[in-house]
Amino acid sequence: MIEKTLENILNEISDIKNLIFSITKNNTFENNVNEFLNTNEASLYLDISKSHIYKLTMLKTLKFHKPNGKKIYFKKTDLDYYLNSKISKSINDLDIEANRYMSKQIN
């Protein structure tokens, strides 16, 4: 149990180190919306595993670029679009929609 916890902590520290390296390597990391990210950077940006990144690309859920036919890259804007496309509405929003729908049906 303790070994798994330590392993998780070490993995998270490694991910943080990779993210810091990515940011310091390119000071415009947050400012350049057309920047391409590799799989490691994309998984850190989305906070998901690399295997999940590969699954999303296989299912064509996530846009990617494969210029050399081997490595895949992701535009930051495409990753942002993916994040924004999975919005869960609040109960208040659903109530408003239901009320609008019901008022249209009555008229």
LINCORJO-V216536 format. One line per field, one symbol per residue. ss: DSSP state (~ for helix, > for strand, _ for the rest). phi: phi as a letter, one per 20 degrees, with the letter a starting at -180 (. if undefined). psi: psi as a letter, one per 40 degrees, with the letter a starting at -180 (. if undefined). A space follows every 10 residues. Layout:
ss=???
phi=???
psi=???
//
This chain:
ss=_~~~~~~~~~ ~~~~~~~~~~ ~~~~~_____ _____>>_~~ ~~~~~~___~ ~~~~~~~~__ ____>_____ __>>>~~~~~ ~~~~~_____ ~~~~~~~~~~ ~~~~~~_
phi=.fffffffff ffffffffff fffffcfege eefefedeff fffffemcff ffgfffffem ecfbccfdnc fdccffffff fgffededff gfffffffff fffffff
psi=dddddddddd dddddddddd dddddhefdd dheeihiadd dddddefiid ddddddddef dhiiigdeec iiihhddddd dddeefhhii dddddddddd dddddd.
//
